[in-house]
Amino acid sequence: MRLTKAHIAVAALAALVAGAFALKPPPTPPVRREAEPLRPMLVSLSELHTAAQTDRTKVDAYLSARARAVETADVDALIVASRDEDLAVRVMAIHLLGAVGGERAMAALMHAYRAGDAQAAAQAVAAIEGADAVPALLEILSAGPAANIAAEALGRRGDARAVEPLIAALRDETDPSRACHAAGALARLGGPAARLALEQSAAGATHVSIRRSAQQASTRFSEEPR
Amino acid sequence: MSLMIALLLFAQQIPTPNVGPFGAAVSPDGATLLVPEFGSFNPYVIGGTVAVIDTATDSVTGTIAVGMQPEDVAFTPDGAYAFVTNAGGATVSVIDMATQIVVATTPCGEPFATFLYGVAIDPDGKLAYVNTTGGNWDGSEENIFILDADPASPTFADVVDTVEISGGFTRGGFRAQGDRYVVARGFADNDFSASPRVSQFHNGVLVSETIVVPAVGGFHGAEDLVVTPNGKYAYLPVWNFTEEGSDEVFVIDLGENKVIDIVRLGSGDNAQHGITSDPSGLLVLATNFFAGSVSVIFTPTNTVIDTIPVESLPNEVVFTPDGLKAYVTNQGSNSVSVIPFAPSLDLVVSLAQTAVVDPSVQKALDKKIAKALEDDTHLAALVKFIKEKSAEGKIVIGLYAKDTNPPAEDLNNVDVGLGGIDTYTQP
């Protein structure tokens, strides 16, 4: 939704968020800093997001504040905040890192993923465009937690590096949900290896959901040859 | 069709495995209730599961991991799949119900931006409509995502179309054999002072709207609506974003696109959240979010016949297909309330109907009603209502007992939700 005059009702809160940026120190070489400079902003942003979840009139104010946070992001401070003890701060920092992207953000996101914020981190990695995210997505695919997100994202990127890992995921029936997502991803990626793997799973997978997903994916494959 | 008015002795509570039960859906066979668990804000918890509840035992039998902050759920008509909206993750999880495995995850917009809300699947099981109340980081809007819900389709679970119209869309349903998608729309033209609307879409195109005007209050929204089973009417509860509110449910004639009645709930709450209809269409239940109760509306008269206490922050309410139970998700107390609707009342209603047709049985009716009333005040209120209307010479329409089994063509003549008692003559 667009910003409208109706934001008057939430302008004060948005101003608090914006005001936090004024406290941000000027850019410096990448050294570890405490999260405090960003903490007020992240807390406010999280609170605004919370408010937007329960009060739909605050959605635009939240989106505007979030856009400003991305534009003025201090990656170092976000990295520190992504390890904050407060889950709300961590989640918001993780999402901002995903929106900002870049090598350091990617490394921090994978740290967050391994540290336990798997869903949020995986979604943030999936949001990073370009081939740089593929290795991280492949790690998530093989690691297990939030593998569905990685499989889905890999399928949409069209990167050939994902084919073999996705075939392995398809054939690993110990995680049937991941295997089902791998089937859909392989159908998007295409190619002879993907086609063969799907056909084999469609015929021989033990788990009924995997077999069904492979059959569905094979249908898509035949409809959309690549 | 049967009429089963709530014979409420007490509402049983089912604790949910995780926090923030939000939406709810009962499988078409009535065996399973799915409850997305959104999480909470204080303490801050990112939900990511759907609770599976066995309706035979009203016990939790499992949880299914989905995306972040799941809000709503809908079954395909055959019950084979369930679609879950994940508000924070901006994805839709598709569950294979045979194995309770998430087999697909479809991005719809952007995480923590698009604010996915309700999901509804058309009666043919071809398309799933996913409503949103947010927007995208780049300022674009995709307010409704339309997903392929047909497992036989090559594009199953994919986004096949989007609707971009200003405002926030919450929950919706279908009418005219699925030809019309009916959805609650707030903030039209991105104006927060705009009154809520009931919007009707045909093939993804907005074809009509009905604007409701709450009596009091500032910013209004609508978190839900229900289309009556005959497809003729929508009941729209009003959510108030300010302190004052109207405590109203609007009744909209979907054919005429006009408000035909306003039900004053008298709940003491200004924020109604979920709403549903029983399978007969004779009852509509609306949750009073802050009051922690459910208002029961008798649709032939659009009268509140009961207000049932549940637990904290009741969000959504759904009926089982047989109409014997209603389930209410209590977002604030991490529980699901089970409201039984007693079939014993069928007898009373049947007799009441008979009494209207044949006054000679009135005396016998009174005796049977008196016996039924011995231990239930709710039933007493209902029967009093029926008797009053009967005394006014009005025929209470559509009050079929379960064992009368009226032919389907008769049911088509029952004008449920008319907004006033009308006559109906059985052939």
Interface residues (C-beta under 8 A of the other chain):
Chain A: M1 R2 T4 A6 A9 S46 H49 T50 A52 Q53 T54 D55 R56 T57 V59 D60 L63 R66 A67 V70 D86 L87 A88 V91 M92 H95 G98 A99 Q119 A120 Q123 A124 A127 N148 I149 E152 P176 S177 C180 H181 G184 H207 V208 S209 R212 S213 Q216 T219 R220 S222 E223 E224
Chain B: F41 Y44 V45 I46 G48 A65 G67 M68 Q69 A87 G89 T91 D96 A98 T99 I101 V102 V103 A104 T105 T106 P107 E110 P111 F112 A113 F115 T133 G134 G135 W137 G139 E141 P151 A152 S153 P154 T155 F156 A157 S166 G167 G168 G186 F187 N190 D191 F192 S193 F219 G221 F241
